[in-house]
């Protein structure tokens, strides 16, 4: 059983930056896949970015060039650096991991981009 705890959300003005963190625990071995998803009101949850344990990354087109996903395997933590934030980035952001055939989700952290 993997537990994921997100932090770092908040209110930011358009053009600003935030850094989200997701700390994993309960895994005996390295988690191959970790990612960030988001869900805006009235919309489906969508992939923002993911990263594998060997550092391969993938981004949604809407965040390419603005967001950067990274991980610290020693700390069992994944990060999402979000720059040049837009109002349309407003959503609840969820950390996700896929570990030995099971999906795990964090509780979510709210990101609001507004002036």
C-alpha positions in Angstrom: 0.0 0.0 0.0 1.4 3.3 -1.1 0.5 6.6 0.5 0.9 9.9 -1.4 0.8 13.3 0.3 0.8 16.4 -1.8 1.7 20.0 -0.7 2.4 23.3 -2.3 -0.9 24.4 -3.7 -2.3 27.9 -3.2 -3.5 31.1 -4.8 -1.2 32.8 -7.3 -1.6 35.6 -9.8 -1.4 34.9 -13.6 2.2 34.7 -14.7 3.3 33.5 -11.3 4.9 30.2 -10.2 4.2 27.4 -7.7 6.0 24.2 -6.9 4.0 21.1 -5.9 5.5 18.2 -4.0 4.3 14.7 -3.5 5.9 12.5 -0.9 5.4 8.7 -1.2 5.6 6.2 1.6 4.8 2.5 2.1 6.6 1.3 -0.9 9.4 -1.3 -0.5 10.8 -0.9 -3.9 11.2 2.2 -6.2 8.0 3.4 -7.8 8.5 3.2 -11.6 5.8 5.7 -12.6 4.7 8.9 -10.8 2.6 11.6 -12.3 0.5 14.7 -11.7 -3.1 15.0 -12.8 -5.6 17.8 -12.4 -9.3 18.2 -12.4 -11.1 21.5 -12.9 -14.7 22.0 -11.9 -17.0 20.3 -14.3 -14.2 18.7 -16.2 -12.6 15.3 -16.3 -9.4 14.5 -14.6 -6.5 14.9 -17.0 -2.8 14.0 -17.1 -0.5 17.0 -16.6 2.9 15.2 -16.6 4.5 12.0 -15.6 8.0 10.7 -14.9 9.5 7.3 -14.7 12.2 6.1 -12.3 14.8 6.4 -15.0 13.8 10.1 -15.6 11.7 9.8 -18.8 9.0 12.5 -18.8 5.8 13.2 -20.7 3.7 16.4 -20.6 0.3 17.5 -21.7 0.5 19.9 -24.6 -1.2 22.6 -22.6 1.7 22.7 -20.1 4.8 22.0 -22.2 7.4 24.7 -21.8 5.8 26.0 -18.6 5.7 23.0 -16.2 8.6 20.8 -15.2 8.2 17.4 -13.4 11.1 16.0 -11.5 11.8 13.4 -8.8 14.2 12.7 -6.0 14.3 8.9 -5.7 16.3 9.0 -2.5 13.5 11.1 -0.9 10.7 9.2 -2.6 9.3 12.5 -3.8 8.1 13.9 -7.1 7.8 17.7 -7.8 5.9 19.8 -10.3 7.4 23.2 -11.0 4.7 25.4 -12.5 5.7 28.7 -14.2 3.8 31.2 -16.2 0.6 30.1 -14.7 -2.7 30.9 -16.4 -6.2 31.1 -15.1 -7.0 27.9 -17.0 -4.5 26.0 -14.8 -6.9 26.4 -11.9 -7.7 22.9 -10.7 -7.2 20.4 -8.0 -3.9 18.7 -8.6 -3.5 15.0 -7.8 -0.3 13.0 -7.4 -0.5 9.5 -8.9 1.7 6.4 -8.7 1.5 3.0 -10.4 3.1 0.4 -8.3 3.0 -3.4 -8.8 -0.2 -3.3 -10.8 -2.1 -0.8 -8.6 -2.9 2.9 -9.0 -2.6 5.2 -6.0 -3.8 8.7 -5.6 -3.1 11.5 -3.2 -5.8 13.6 -1.6 -5.2 16.5 -4.0 -4.1 20.1 -3.6 -5.9 23.2 -4.9 -4.2 25.5 -7.3 -6.0 28.8 -8.1 -4.7 31.2 -10.6 -6.5 34.5 -10.3 -5.8 38.2 -10.1 
